[in-house]
Amino acid sequence: MNDIFEWKPEYTVGVASIDRQHQELFRIFNKLADAVSGNYSPKAAAAAMHEMSQYLDTHFTFEEPLLKKHPDFDNHHLEHLKFIENTLDFQIRFADHDSNVHMDMLSFLFDWLKKHILEMDKEYFAYLRENNLLDN
């Protein structure tokens, strides 16, 4: 399996527990990408989608209390809800054998990783750190 979602140092938000969880998301996204691309396996894809949904719930439940002190927390929470909504839509489309779901999902994940982790998470955690609002 070639990893198409590559963890890079610039993805680090500076909170070790969150960085480890983000790295786990990359691992799951790569597992999903492998299952829906060249090594296509509907069973593996369904399992990876389920694993992604379960892990995202765990991650968001852990991350959000850390971010509540940010003045724009509601927007961050809304982005998490939108992500969950999109993953549910992909699961429905996958079950309906939508031929475009695989590429749409991978494109969505690429965009989300870039916008959410590289921009939003980094900005939010930097703000919290600079204002001594992170409980370590």
Rosetta constraint file for C-alpha pairs under 8 A:
AtomPair CA 1 CA 34 HARMONIC 6.39 0.50
AtomPair CA 2 CA 30 HARMONIC 7.99 0.50
AtomPair CA 2 CA 34 HARMONIC 7.68 0.50
AtomPair CA 3 CA 30 HARMONIC 5.52 0.50
AtomPair CA 4 CA 30 HARMONIC 6.31 0.50
AtomPair CA 4 CA 33 HARMONIC 7.51 0.50
AtomPair CA 5 CA 26 HARMONIC 5.92 0.50
AtomPair CA 5 CA 27 HARMONIC 7.89 0.50
AtomPair CA 5 CA 29 HARMONIC 6.93 0.50
AtomPair CA 5 CA 30 HARMONIC 5.91 0.50
AtomPair CA 5 CA 110 HARMONIC 7.54 0.50
AtomPair CA 6 CA 26 HARMONIC 7.07 0.50
AtomPair CA 7 CA 11 HARMONIC 6.87 0.50
AtomPair CA 7 CA 23 HARMONIC 6.57 0.50
AtomPair CA 7 CA 26 HARMONIC 6.78 0.50
AtomPair CA 8 CA 12 HARMONIC 7.72 0.50
AtomPair CA 10 CA 118 HARMONIC 7.25 0.50
AtomPair CA 11 CA 19 HARMONIC 7.84 0.50
AtomPair CA 11 CA 117 HARMONIC 6.45 0.50
AtomPair CA 11 CA 118 HARMONIC 5.60 0.50
AtomPair CA 11 CA 122 HARMONIC 7.77 0.50
AtomPair CA 12 CA 19 HARMONIC 5.73 0.50
AtomPair CA 12 CA 122 HARMONIC 7.48 0.50
AtomPair CA 13 CA 18 HARMONIC 7.38 0.50
AtomPair CA 13 CA 19 HARMONIC 6.37 0.50
AtomPair CA 13 CA 117 HARMONIC 7.85 0.50
AtomPair CA 13 CA 121 HARMONIC 6.69 0.50
AtomPair CA 13 CA 122 HARMONIC 4.91 0.50
AtomPair CA 13 CA 125 HARMONIC 6.35 0.50
AtomPair CA 13 CA 126 HARMONIC 7.45 0.50
AtomPair CA 14 CA 19 HARMONIC 7.14 0.50
AtomPair CA 14 CA 125 HARMONIC 7.43 0.50
AtomPair CA 14 CA 126 HARMONIC 7.92 0.50
AtomPair CA 15 CA 19 HARMONIC 6.07 0.50
AtomPair CA 15 CA 125 HARMONIC 7.82 0.50
AtomPair CA 16 CA 20 HARMONIC 6.13 0.50
AtomPair CA 17 CA 21 HARMONIC 6.32 0.50
AtomPair CA 18 CA 22 HARMONIC 6.07 0.50
AtomPair CA 18 CA 63 HARMONIC 7.02 0.50
AtomPair CA 19 CA 23 HARMONIC 6.15 0.50
AtomPair CA 20 CA 24 HARMONIC 6.29 0.50
AtomPair CA 21 CA 25 HARMONIC 6.30 0.50
AtomPair CA 21 CA 59 HARMONIC 6.61 0.50
AtomPair CA 22 CA 26 HARMONIC 6.38 0.50
AtomPair CA 23 CA 27 HARMONIC 6.39 0.50
AtomPair CA 24 CA 28 HARMONIC 6.26 0.50
AtomPair CA 25 CA 29 HARMONIC 5.97 0.50
AtomPair CA 25 CA 52 HARMONIC 7.38 0.50
AtomPair CA 25 CA 55 HARMONIC 7.58 0.50
AtomPair CA 25 CA 56 HARMONIC 7.77 0.50
AtomPair CA 26 CA 30 HARMONIC 6.07 0.50
AtomPair CA 27 CA 31 HARMONIC 6.25 0.50
AtomPair CA 28 CA 32 HARMONIC 6.17 0.50
AtomPair CA 28 CA 48 HARMONIC 6.77 0.50
AtomPair CA 28 CA 51 HARMONIC 7.29 0.50
AtomPair CA 28 CA 52 HARMONIC 6.16 0.50
AtomPair CA 29 CA 33 HARMONIC 6.05 0.50
AtomPair CA 29 CA 48 HARMONIC 7.96 0.50
AtomPair CA 29 CA 52 HARMONIC 7.31 0.50
AtomPair CA 29 CA 109 HARMONIC 7.69 0.50
AtomPair CA 30 CA 34 HARMONIC 6.04 0.50
AtomPair CA 31 CA 35 HARMONIC 6.24 0.50
AtomPair CA 31 CA 48 HARMONIC 6.40 0.50
AtomPair CA 32 CA 36 HARMONIC 6.32 0.50
AtomPair CA 32 CA 44 HARMONIC 7.71 0.50
AtomPair CA 32 CA 45 HARMONIC 5.76 0.50
AtomPair CA 32 CA 48 HARMONIC 5.11 0.50
AtomPair CA 32 CA 49 HARMONIC 6.60 0.50
AtomPair CA 33 CA 37 HARMONIC 5.96 0.50
AtomPair CA 33 CA 106 HARMONIC 6.79 0.50
AtomPair CA 34 CA 38 HARMONIC 6.70 0.50
AtomPair CA 34 CA 39 HARMONIC 5.96 0.50
AtomPair CA 34 CA 40 HARMONIC 7.02 0.50
AtomPair CA 35 CA 39 HARMONIC 5.74 0.50
AtomPair CA 35 CA 40 HARMONIC 4.87 0.50
AtomPair CA 35 CA 41 HARMONIC 5.35 0.50
AtomPair CA 35 CA 42 HARMONIC 7.26 0.50
AtomPair CA 35 CA 44 HARMONIC 5.55 0.50
AtomPair CA 35 CA 45 HARMONIC 4.83 0.50
AtomPair CA 35 CA 48 HARMONIC 7.63 0.50
AtomPair CA 36 CA 40 HARMONIC 4.69 0.50
AtomPair CA 36 CA 41 HARMONIC 6.52 0.50
AtomPair CA 36 CA 42 HARMONIC 7.42 0.50
AtomPair CA 36 CA 45 HARMONIC 5.91 0.50
AtomPair CA 36 CA 102 HARMONIC 6.02 0.50
AtomPair CA 37 CA 102 HARMONIC 7.60 0.50
AtomPair CA 40 CA 44 HARMONIC 7.98 0.50
AtomPair CA 40 CA 45 HARMONIC 7.63 0.50
AtomPair CA 41 CA 45 HARMONIC 5.96 0.50
AtomPair CA 42 CA 46 HARMONIC 6.05 0.50
AtomPair CA 43 CA 47 HARMONIC 6.21 0.50
AtomPair CA 44 CA 48 HARMONIC 6.03 0.50
AtomPair CA 45 CA 49 HARMONIC 6.05 0.50
AtomPair CA 46 CA 50 HARMONIC 6.17 0.50
AtomPair CA 46 CA 91 HARMONIC 7.93 0.50
AtomPair CA 47 CA 51 HARMONIC 6.12 0.50
AtomPair CA 48 CA 52 HARMONIC 5.99 0.50
AtomPair CA 49 CA 53 HARMONIC 6.20 0.50
AtomPair CA 49 CA 91 HARMONIC 7.16 0.50
AtomPair CA 50 CA 54 HARMONIC 6.18 0.50
AtomPair CA 51 CA 55 HARMONIC 6.01 0.50
AtomPair CA 52 CA 56 HARMONIC 5.95 0.50
AtomPair CA 53 CA 57 HARMONIC 6.33 0.50
AtomPair CA 53 CA 84 HARMONIC 7.57 0.50
AtomPair CA 53 CA 87 HARMONIC 7.30 0.50
AtomPair CA 54 CA 58 HARMONIC 6.51 0.50
AtomPair CA 55 CA 59 HARMONIC 6.02 0.50
AtomPair CA 56 CA 60 HARMONIC 5.88 0.50
AtomPair CA 57 CA 61 HARMONIC 6.00 0.50
AtomPair CA 58 CA 62 HARMONIC 6.25 0.50
AtomPair CA 59 CA 63 HARMONIC 5.95 0.50
AtomPair CA 60 CA 64 HARMONIC 5.76 0.50
AtomPair CA 60 CA 80 HARMONIC 7.14 0.50
AtomPair CA 61 CA 65 HARMONIC 7.33 0.50
AtomPair CA 62 CA 66 HARMONIC 7.44 0.50
AtomPair CA 63 CA 67 HARMONIC 6.57 0.50
AtomPair CA 64 CA 68 HARMONIC 6.17 0.50
AtomPair CA 64 CA 77 HARMONIC 7.18 0.50
AtomPair CA 66 CA 134 HARMONIC 6.80 0.50
AtomPair CA 66 CA 135 HARMONIC 7.66 0.50
AtomPair CA 67 CA 73 HARMONIC 6.25 0.50
AtomPair CA 67 CA 124 HARMONIC 7.19 0.50
AtomPair CA 67 CA 125 HARMONIC 7.44 0.50
AtomPair CA 67 CA 128 HARMONIC 7.71 0.50
AtomPair CA 68 CA 73 HARMONIC 5.53 0.50
AtomPair CA 69 CA 73 HARMONIC 7.13 0.50
AtomPair CA 69 CA 128 HARMONIC 7.41 0.50
AtomPair CA 69 CA 133 HARMONIC 6.70 0.50
AtomPair CA 70 CA 124 HARMONIC 6.75 0.50
AtomPair CA 70 CA 127 HARMONIC 7.48 0.50
AtomPair CA 70 CA 128 HARMONIC 6.55 0.50
AtomPair CA 72 CA 76 HARMONIC 6.82 0.50
AtomPair CA 73 CA 77 HARMONIC 6.18 0.50
AtomPair CA 74 CA 78 HARMONIC 6.12 0.50
AtomPair CA 75 CA 79 HARMONIC 6.31 0.50
AtomPair CA 76 CA 80 HARMONIC 6.48 0.50
AtomPair CA 76 CA 120 HARMONIC 7.71 0.50
AtomPair CA 77 CA 81 HARMONIC 6.35 0.50
AtomPair CA 78 CA 82 HARMONIC 6.18 0.50
AtomPair CA 79 CA 83 HARMONIC 6.19 0.50
AtomPair CA 80 CA 84 HARMONIC 6.32 0.50
AtomPair CA 81 CA 85 HARMONIC 6.15 0.50
AtomPair CA 82 CA 86 HARMONIC 6.13 0.50
AtomPair CA 83 CA 87 HARMONIC 6.22 0.50
AtomPair CA 84 CA 88 HARMONIC 6.22 0.50
AtomPair CA 85 CA 89 HARMONIC 6.26 0.50
AtomPair CA 86 CA 90 HARMONIC 6.22 0.50
AtomPair CA 87 CA 91 HARMONIC 6.22 0.50
AtomPair CA 88 CA 92 HARMONIC 6.31 0.50
AtomPair CA 89 CA 93 HARMONIC 6.15 0.50
AtomPair CA 90 CA 94 HARMONIC 5.93 0.50
AtomPair CA 90 CA 101 HARMONIC 6.38 0.50
AtomPair CA 90 CA 105 HARMONIC 6.64 0.50
AtomPair CA 91 CA 95 HARMONIC 6.17 0.50
AtomPair CA 92 CA 96 HARMONIC 6.18 0.50
AtomPair CA 93 CA 97 HARMONIC 6.24 0.50
AtomPair CA 93 CA 98 HARMONIC 5.26 0.50
AtomPair CA 93 CA 101 HARMONIC 6.23 0.50
AtomPair CA 94 CA 98 HARMONIC 5.81 0.50
AtomPair CA 94 CA 101 HARMONIC 6.24 0.50
AtomPair CA 94 CA 102 HARMONIC 7.92 0.50
AtomPair CA 100 CA 104 HARMONIC 6.14 0.50
AtomPair CA 101 CA 105 HARMONIC 5.83 0.50
AtomPair CA 102 CA 106 HARMONIC 6.26 0.50
AtomPair CA 103 CA 107 HARMONIC 6.02 0.50
AtomPair CA 104 CA 108 HARMONIC 6.06 0.50
AtomPair CA 105 CA 109 HARMONIC 6.15 0.50
AtomPair CA 106 CA 110 HARMONIC 6.20 0.50
AtomPair CA 107 CA 111 HARMONIC 6.26 0.50
AtomPair CA 108 CA 112 HARMONIC 5.97 0.50
AtomPair CA 109 CA 113 HARMONIC 6.01 0.50
AtomPair CA 110 CA 114 HARMONIC 6.31 0.50
AtomPair CA 111 CA 115 HARMONIC 6.01 0.50
AtomPair CA 112 CA 116 HARMONIC 5.34 0.50
AtomPair CA 112 CA 117 HARMONIC 7.55 0.50
AtomPair CA 113 CA 117 HARMONIC 5.35 0.50
AtomPair CA 113 CA 118 HARMONIC 6.85 0.50
AtomPair CA 114 CA 118 HARMONIC 5.12 0.50
AtomPair CA 114 CA 119 HARMONIC 6.86 0.50
AtomPair CA 115 CA 119 HARMONIC 5.16 0.50
AtomPair CA 115 CA 120 HARMONIC 6.43 0.50
AtomPair CA 116 CA 120 HARMONIC 4.84 0.50
AtomPair CA 116 CA 121 HARMONIC 5.95 0.50
AtomPair CA 117 CA 121 HARMONIC 4.78 0.50
AtomPair CA 117 CA 122 HARMONIC 6.22 0.50
AtomPair CA 118 CA 122 HARMONIC 5.82 0.50
AtomPair CA 119 CA 123 HARMONIC 5.97 0.50
AtomPair CA 120 CA 124 HARMONIC 6.06 0.50
AtomPair CA 121 CA 125 HARMONIC 6.02 0.50
AtomPair CA 122 CA 126 HARMONIC 5.97 0.50
AtomPair CA 123 CA 127 HARMONIC 6.16 0.50
AtomPair CA 124 CA 128 HARMONIC 6.29 0.50
AtomPair CA 125 CA 129 HARMONIC 6.04 0.50
AtomPair CA 126 CA 130 HARMONIC 5.99 0.50
AtomPair CA 127 CA 131 HARMONIC 6.13 0.50
AtomPair CA 128 CA 132 HARMONIC 6.01 0.50
AtomPair CA 128 CA 133 HARMONIC 4.77 0.50
AtomPair CA 128 CA 134 HARMONIC 5.65 0.50
AtomPair CA 129 CA 133 HARMONIC 6.04 0.50
AtomPair CA 129 CA 134 HARMONIC 5.78 0.50
